[in-house]
Every structure is written in structure tokens, then in C-alpha cells.
């Protein structure tokens, strides 16, 4: 049996479902909510490219290097995004949480925090990971702030790490949470999920 098997993770705000070809239409509609493919600092497929993106992620799953999820918003029942365990290292029990995007209508809500908490809990408490990574564009300050609020620490910056669609070179900020840090991070996440949220948009 493979170390990393498809699993459904359910919370109060979201359910993470194993990605399937049947999610294509819903995911195409979700990425159109906010025209997410126009964001310069990340890579989100256009609606017409969603089938190919799902196929790519499922191919990586079969290769054992990714476990992709579709994100369902429980209140509305809608599929609102994608996330993954990626860069899977089964030998050393390390994963990266990434390739994540959400429809604009659910951004800056408790949904993202809960999804990250579910993925982290499963990684540390079921898969017994020694560390979980997060990576983002160095200039994506909103994403970096959200990662830091989770309790992850900056490991370093990979300079000129990737070429973006517009030809620019991306510096990648690499963060991680280790197994030893997980109990404190879990307590922080539990507090973040319980705290009252102000009306209107709020940080993730």
C-alpha cells in the first residue's frame, strides 16, 4: 500500500475531496469567479484548460508525487478550488502543501485556514510527517503573511527559482513546520478557527 492514499477530509467550512475528472465543470466555474488566471504571481488554469490541469495532477498522483484535492464549500455545496500534497517524499515523510487556489468569493474567509489545518493535522497525525513545506512567490506578500500566521517559519529564498508565464523569474520563499513544532502550531490554528471574525473581508 502506498504511503499517501486518497482520503476525504471534512471540516465545518470545507470538505477536501479526492480530485476527479468529474470536478472539471465546477472547477472551471470556480476559477472564473475572480478571473484567477489573470493573477501574475501564481498559476491558475483558464476554464478551458481545466481538463488538462486535472489530468496533470492525477498523473502526478499515479506517479506517487502528488495527492490532489477539490475543495467543497460546505455552506453552499459548491466546489470552490483546488489544493494538494505535492513534492511527496515518502522515504523521509515530507510533503509540501501547495498548488492551491480558491474562487474569489471564498477568499479571505475561514475556509483557507481550515483547509490548511486539516491538511496539516492529517500530515502530522496520520502520515507521521517529519516536516510540511509551503512555497510561494517572494513578492506574494499576502500569501506569505497567511503562511506565517499558520505558524510556519521561513527556511530561505530560492532565487531565480522558476520562470513565470510572462517570462519573469520567480524568487520562491520556502517555509516549513516540523513535527516538533506541530503541537504549538495546532494550538494556534485551533485559536484562529475559534476567534470571532470582523465583518467584511479579513485576512486568511
RAVEN-V231947 format. One record per residue. RES is the residue in one letter. PHI is phi in whole degrees, 0 to 359 (none if undefined). NEAR is the number of other ideal C-beta (glycine too) atoms within 8 Angstrom. Layout:
# RAVEN-V231947
RES/PHI/NEAR ; RES/PHI/NEAR
This chain:
# RAVEN-V231947
X/none/3 ; X/294/6 ; X/296/8 ; X/248/10 ; X/249/7 ; X/305/6 ; X/209/7 ; X/258/8 ; X/243/10 ; X/241/7 ; X/230/11 ; X/287/7 ; X/258/10 ; X/215/13 ; X/236/10 ; X/262/14 ; X/253/11 ; X/306/10 ; X/299/12 ; X/218/8 ; X/302/8 ; X/294/4 ; X/278/12 ; X/305/10 ; X/298/6 ; X/294/10 ; X/290/14 ; X/298/11 ; X/293/10 ; X/294/13 ; X/287/16 ; X/286/8 ; X/284/10 ; X/106/9 ; X/47/5 ; X/295/12 ; X/292/8 ; X/274/5 ; X/293/7 ; X/282/6 ; X/264/7 ; X/216/10 ; X/236/5 ; X/238/8 ; X/291/10 ; X/292/7 ; X/306/9 ; X/287/5 ; X/259/8 ; X/294/13 ; X/301/8 ; X/294/8 ; X/292/9 ; X/298/14 ; X/299/9 ; X/298/8 ; X/293/14 ; X/292/11 ; X/296/8 ; X/293/11 ; X/297/13 ; X/297/6 ; X/281/7 ; X/85/8 ; X/250/8 ; X/209/13 ; X/232/13 ; X/267/14 ; X/232/12 ; X/262/15 ; X/258/16 ; X/254/12 ; X/280/13 ; X/292/11 ; X/296/5 ; X/261/6 ; X/80/6 ; X/275/9 ; X/282/12 ; X/236/14 ; X/168/13 ; X/223/13 ; X/206/13 ; X/209/13 ; X/271/11 ; X/222/13 ; X/47/10 ; X/290/13 ; X/238/8 ; X/292/9 ; X/297/4 ; X/258/6 ; X/54/10 ; X/232/12 ; X/220/14 ; X/247/11 ; X/266/15 ; X/191/11 ; X/50/10 ; X/253/10 ; X/209/9 ; X/227/12 ; X/304/13 ; X/303/8 ; X/291/7 ; X/246/11 ; X/291/10 ; X/60/6 ; X/233/9 ; X/290/9 ; X/300/13 ; X/296/12 ; X/301/12 ; X/293/13 ; X/299/14 ; X/298/11 ; X/297/13 ; X/295/13 ; X/294/14 ; X/294/16 ; X/299/10 ; X/295/11 ; X/297/13 ; X/275/13 ; X/263/6 ; X/252/7 ; X/274/10 ; X/56/8 ; X/294/11 ; X/271/8 ; X/196/9 ; X/233/14 ; X/257/14 ; X/226/13 ; X/229/9 ; X/205/11 ; X/300/11 ; X/305/10 ; X/270/6 ; X/273/10 ; X/292/6 ; X/295/7 ; X/294/11 ; X/297/12 ; X/295/9 ; X/295/11 ; X/296/11 ; X/293/10 ; X/294/9 ; X/293/14 ; X/112/11 ; X/286/11 ; X/249/8 ; X/286/9 ; X/275/7 ; X/162/5 ; X/235/9 ; X/271/8 ; X/279/5 ; X/48/6 ; X/279/8 ; X/217/6 ; X/265/6 ; X/278/10 ; X/299/4 ; X/275/5 ; X/94/5 ; X/288/6 ; X/261/8 ; X/265/11 ; X/274/12 ; X/252/12 ; X/275/11 ; X/250/12 ; X/241/15 ; X/206/11 ; X/236/13 ; X/262/8 ; X/301/9 ; X/295/4 ; X/275/10 ; X/302/11 ; X/303/6 ; X/290/8 ; X/296/13 ; X/299/12 ; X/297/8 ; X/295/10 ; X/295/14 ; X/300/9 ; X/292/8 ; X/300/9 ; X/285/11 ; X/274/5 ; X/293/6 ; X/296/3 ; X/254/6 ; X/296/5 ; X/291/3 ; X/84/4 ; X/301/3 ; X/222/7 ; X/301/7 ; X/295/8
